[in-house]
Amino acid sequence: MLSSAIKTELIDIVTKDRYLDRPEELACYSYDSSLDESLPDAVIFPLTTQEVSDILKIASRHRVPVTARGAGTSVCGAPVPIHHGIVLCFSKMNRIIEVNTKDRYAIVEPGVINGDLQKALAPFNFFYPPDPGSINISTIGGNVALNAGGPRCLKYGVTVDYVLGMQVVLASGKIVRFGSRNIKDVTGYKLSALFCGSEGTLGMVTEVILRVAPQPETTRTVMVTFSELDNTAEAVADIIGSGILPVAMELMDKMTINAIEDAGRLGLARDAEGSLLIEVDGIRESCEREMARIIEKVKQHGAVTIQEAKTPADRDKLWAARRQAYGVFAKIAPDILSEDITVPVSKVPEMIRRIREICTRHNITVGILAHAGDGNMHPLIPADRNNHEEWTRVIKAFGEIFEAAAALHGTLSGEHGIGLAKAAYLPLVMDDDSREFMTMIKRAVDPDNILNPGKFV
Amino acid sequence: MSDSTDFTDSPASKCGKCGLCLAVCPVHRLLMEEQASPRAKIQLIESYNRNKLPSSPYLKELINRCLMCGTCTANCPSGVDHYSHFMDMRQEMAKEHGDRIEIKGLVFLLAREQRLRLAAGMAKFGQSIVPEVFQKKYRLSNIPLDKFPQLNKKPFRSVVPEEIPAKGKELGIVLYFTGCATNYIYDTTGHATLELLTAMGYRVRIPQQQTCCSIPMLYHGGIEEARKNIEQNLQCFNQSDVAAIIVDCPTCGSALKKEFPAIMKKWDKDSNMAEAISTKVTDLMSFIYDRRDNLKIDEKKAATTGPVTYHAPCHLKNTFIPADRLLRELTCIDFIEAADAFDCCGGGGTFFYEYPEISTKMAMQKIAGAKKTGAKLWLTDCPVCRINLSGRLTAADNIKMAHPACYLAGLLRH
């Protein structure tokens, strides 16, 4: 509990309406979309940068932990206040300050929902490329904090590739600005990139300048199924290696396809061992040529069915299936452990073989879906945390999958972040000195360790 | 409760906390607070069930700050049945912390048809004796009293025969569940429904023993009262010779279609009758859509009605299929779809009365959306949506509201 003196100081800043500390309310800010939970002592909704600064000054003075939160859709525990203290919820600080398509940027507050930014850009025929699965609810602040990606990041890149600049409130309450509205800007360190994926451990981002992109003229989408998962993965590496860069190449295995079918009857082929949802975009003629080459390639790899989306409704249906994948796994068991390992795309077939081998050896169920074109894989393990024996096996397999990824020059997380779920595995991909370097930065910026303490740094 | 064997019984067990429900929940989208979200309510119920959170009036308040629109349930990728869990929790909370006297009164009235008839008569008298100046000044849920609909002179079911023959060749018999709104408030919807159905070749039977569908009681913990109503309705709608059971109110419709069988099962009663009835239940506009070749519209008349727009009620979109598809199909009318036609209006049963601030904001957004279309006639199937929206329209808005049945009946070729 915060002392009544601190509480009074904080309420003076945001008024009573935006300060929550009843137990019923605190319970609602103890979780995200991952497994860990921890109660905050208070939840505050700031509306301005100045308020954030004033709050952090008080938190600093009293050494109260502060954890930022957007929509709470993180899947790694980043916004879970593991050391309690204040949850700073940015969902109401959600103005789109400026959209400027001539200069190709948008300036937004952190609480702006990714999907709402897309809606604001659509009339100008522009879009913001990073498209996490939670696009309709997750906030730009959260996307920046976790350096979020998504299916179309294969072609377009992830959040950090679109952040031109930002305004940040440091732990001390000082307000600093990095970057500018310019696409080209090599003035000083690229500090805004440092904050992408920092999970709120370095400062509170209160304004972001984002690069936006013109919408492609057209898209072509195809769903391909294979009789072997090996072939599916080989086709991916072969297509990428041949010089075609699709927007997205989404791989799903039999387990995933069937889980989606069980939930929504979308007409996917239940007997396929692997499937690929491939999309290209750009100028009509080039899309057609690329799609023709892709179809040629998948045929060479033994494609069983090839289903092209003829209408926008067809396309929506194919994507709806893919977007449901994470949710439907929750139906299978009480808990779900989701991985986010990433390997060089040529290693995808080998990585899939290893995941299956590890899970078979530990006798656990696994569904594999992947943004396969960039090697970003999401093995999903449905299990029950209360079944101690099973859970021990699951955790073991979880660790071995990380080890396998590291051995293939892969990494722990492609787009979800480290948070609580993966912090223990950092040494697999970062040696002591490299991690110490992160700690040095953290100490320099947040000497009292009040910003999202207890996380990966 | 054994956690490992029967996890589906606990509300939170299937919830992956993915947060997709936050995006579709109308209350959350307005307030942008986690505690207003379906995900949070599920977590709160779970904490309460596991004795991690004590019962409190504030817990009740958080659970009840919900439109019961069912959109979370309809969109949940993990198959969490928020709607049923919320219903159970509302009953639990009403039991522990009571309800507002007016809400209790409503449950009491709806439980018995005679009480309702009597009350409607008194209210009718009340509406006529309250001076106009007071009617403008006093508000229920930010809606001035004079903007509430006038009650029917007599209940609809008391002025129509129990069975009305088809016009022309008879194609079949349908049963008509009129709902309380048509019976006591919007009798024009009832008359229009009869005109449409008989013109399309159906004999309409209106079981006289029917009574309130019981949804308002279930929302407010009146389980015993609800049980009697449900059983009475099942008895009189259990008729094998009928082609369909027609409802004009989406909420009554979702009760007959989804809740009755689910509730009978939950009460460990034989649900066969409820299941059989459920398969025959359809909303009026879907029934017409499926037989639209039989709908003879006077195209010249239709062309003169000017532009119309539509609001899709939540219970219609989450249980049936909204009427915009029928309006779009009728090319002779000037149907202009509002960009937010499928957004919730904030009515939500008694929600608009209990949470006027939230409800008003949502309704005003809807009105702005409808005005953008330029339509002068705004159609919607749900009586609560209609009360909630028309109550906030002003003369300057120059928009009238009606049930799509009233509009279509006016266009029938004679």
Interface residues (C-beta under 8 A of the other chain):
Chain A: L20 R22 P23 E24 E25 A27 C28 Y29 Y31 D32 S33 S34 F45 A71 G72 T73 C89 S91 K92 N94 G111 I113 G115 S134 N136 I137 S138 A263 G264 Q324 Y326 G327 V328 F329 A330 K331 A333 P334 I336 D384 N386 N387
Chain B: D3 S4 F7 S13 K14 C15 G16 K17 C18 G19 L20 L22 A23 M32 E33 E34 Q35 S37 A40 Q43 L44 S47 K52 L53 S56 Y58 L59 L62 C76 P77 S78 G79
